[in-house]
């Protein structure tokens, strides 16, 4: 993502941040706040 002030923010995984649920009846199957995240990197930099 490139912001209008020149900052660039990128994450290593794209939009695939959450681990899949164990089953559709488990906690977090429908509520992303309860689903564990996958490990990723976030790069924030200023492009001059």
C-alpha positions as CSV (number, residue, x, y, z in Angstrom):
1,X,0.0,0.0,0.0
2,X,1.4,3.4,-1.0
3,X,0.2,6.4,1.0
4,X,-0.1,9.9,-0.5
5,X,2.6,11.2,1.8
6,X,5.2,8.8,0.4
7,X,5.1,6.0,3.0
8,X,4.9,2.4,1.7
9,X,3.4,-0.3,3.9
10,X,3.7,-4.0,2.8
11,X,3.0,-7.3,4.6
12,X,4.7,-10.5,3.7
13,X,1.5,-12.7,3.2
14,X,-0.9,-10.5,1.3
15,X,-4.4,-10.9,2.8
16,X,-3.9,-14.5,4.0
17,X,-3.3,-13.6,7.7
18,X,-5.5,-16.1,9.6
19,X,-5.0,-19.8,10.1
20,X,-7.8,-22.0,8.9
21,X,-10.2,-23.3,11.6
22,X,-9.9,-26.9,12.7
23,X,-13.6,-27.4,11.9
24,X,-16.5,-25.1,11.1
25,X,-17.9,-25.8,14.6
26,X,-14.8,-24.6,16.4
27,X,-14.2,-21.3,18.1
28,X,-13.1,-18.7,15.5
29,X,-14.7,-20.4,12.5
30,X,-16.9,-17.4,11.9
31,X,-15.3,-14.8,14.1
32,X,-11.9,-13.6,12.8
33,X,-11.1,-11.9,16.2
34,X,-10.9,-15.4,17.8
35,X,-8.9,-17.0,15.0
36,X,-5.1,-17.3,15.4
37,X,-2.9,-15.3,13.0
38,X,-0.1,-16.7,10.8
39,X,3.4,-15.3,11.2
40,X,4.3,-12.5,8.8
41,X,6.5,-9.5,8.4
42,X,5.4,-5.9,8.1
43,X,7.6,-3.5,6.2
44,X,7.0,0.3,6.6
45,X,9.3,2.6,4.8
46,X,9.5,6.1,3.4
47,X,10.2,6.3,-0.3
48,X,12.1,9.5,-1.1
